[in-house]
């Protein structure tokens, strides 16, 4: 894990967070800067800096995170729809260098997003 990574610190309990779901591979927790009524983050417990850093052997983990996002959305009652976003790199809006999926819902999403 990245020793200075805020998400690694959340994963290992050094920083508290409102945990929504987790298993041995991922953690889902509430985003402190919520942009929708439901805004949670799904992070792999393994430190991966960004989507740009994914190795071929980690592609299964990406699919797993997407499936978990759908499961969390169902459990949150987001039957009318939701958005899953992965910001990558500075120009992509990534502010924490740890791969994470934003799951947003509970309101209509607009396009373009920003």
C-alpha positions in Angstrom: 0.0 0.0 0.0 1.1 3.5 -0.6 2.3 4.9 2.7 1.0 8.4 2.1 -2.1 7.4 0.1 -5.2 8.7 1.8 -7.3 5.8 0.4 -4.8 3.2 1.6 -5.1 4.8 5.1 -8.9 4.5 4.8 -8.6 0.8 3.7 -6.3 -0.1 6.7 -8.3 1.9 9.2 -5.8 4.7 9.9 -8.4 7.2 8.6 -12.1 6.7 9.5 -14.7 6.5 6.8 -18.4 5.5 6.5 -17.9 2.0 5.2 -20.7 0.8 2.9 -19.4 -2.6 1.8 -16.2 -4.5 1.6 -14.5 -7.8 1.1 -10.9 -8.9 0.7 -10.5 -7.1 -2.7 -12.3 -3.8 -2.3 -13.8 -1.2 0.0 -16.8 1.0 -0.7 -17.2 4.1 1.4 -19.1 7.4 1.4 -17.5 10.3 -0.5 -17.0 13.3 1.9 -17.5 15.7 -1.0 -20.8 14.2 -2.2 -22.0 15.5 -5.6 -25.3 13.5 -5.6 -27.6 12.2 -2.9 -25.8 8.9 -3.3 -22.0 9.3 -3.8 -19.8 6.5 -2.8 -16.3 5.5 -3.8 -15.2 1.9 -4.6 -11.4 1.3 -4.2 -9.3 -1.8 -4.7 -7.6 -2.7 -1.4 -4.4 -3.2 -3.5 -2.8 0.2 -4.2 -3.0 1.0 -8.0 -2.3 4.6 -8.8 -4.8 5.0 -11.6 -6.6 3.3 -14.5 -3.6 4.2 -16.6 -1.4 1.9 -14.3 -3.6 -1.2 -14.7 -1.6 -4.3 -15.7 -3.1 -7.0 -17.9 -3.4 -9.3 -14.9 -5.5 -6.7 -13.1 -8.3 -6.5 -15.7 -10.4 -9.1 -13.8 -10.2 -6.8 -10.7 -11.7 -4.0 -12.8 -14.6 -6.1 -13.8 -15.1 -7.1 -10.2 -15.2 -3.5 -9.1 -17.8 -2.7 -11.8 -20.0 -5.6 -10.7 -19.7 -4.5 -7.1 -20.7 -1.0 -8.1 -23.9 -2.4 -9.7 -24.5 -4.4 -6.5 -24.1 -1.3 -4.3 -26.4 0.6 -6.6 -29.1 -2.0 -6.3 -28.8 -2.1 -2.5 -29.0 1.8 -2.5 -32.3 1.7 -4.4 -30.9 3.3 -7.5 -33.3 1.5 -9.9 -33.9 4.7 -12.0 -30.2 4.9 -12.8 -26.8 6.0 -11.7 -23.4 6.9 -13.0 -20.0 5.2 -12.5 -17.0 7.5 -13.1 -13.3 6.8 -13.1 -11.2 10.0 -13.2 -7.7 9.3 -14.6 -4.8 11.7 -14.3 -4.7 15.4 -13.6 -6.6 16.4 -16.8 -9.2 13.7 -16.1 -9.9 15.2 -12.6 -8.2 12.6 -10.5 -7.3 14.1 -7.2 -6.2 11.0 -5.2 -3.5 8.7 -6.8 -5.4 5.5 -6.0 -7.7 4.0 -8.5 -11.3 4.6 -7.5 -14.8 4.4 -8.9 -17.3 7.1 -8.1 -20.9 5.8 -7.9 -23.4 8.6 -8.1 -27.2 8.4 -8.0 -30.4 9.6 -6.5 -30.9 12.4 -9.0 -30.9 12.9 -12.7 -27.4 13.0 -14.2 -26.8 15.5 -17.0 -24.5 15.5 -20.0 -21.9 16.7 -20.6 -20.7 16.2 -17.0 -18.2 19.0 -16.9 
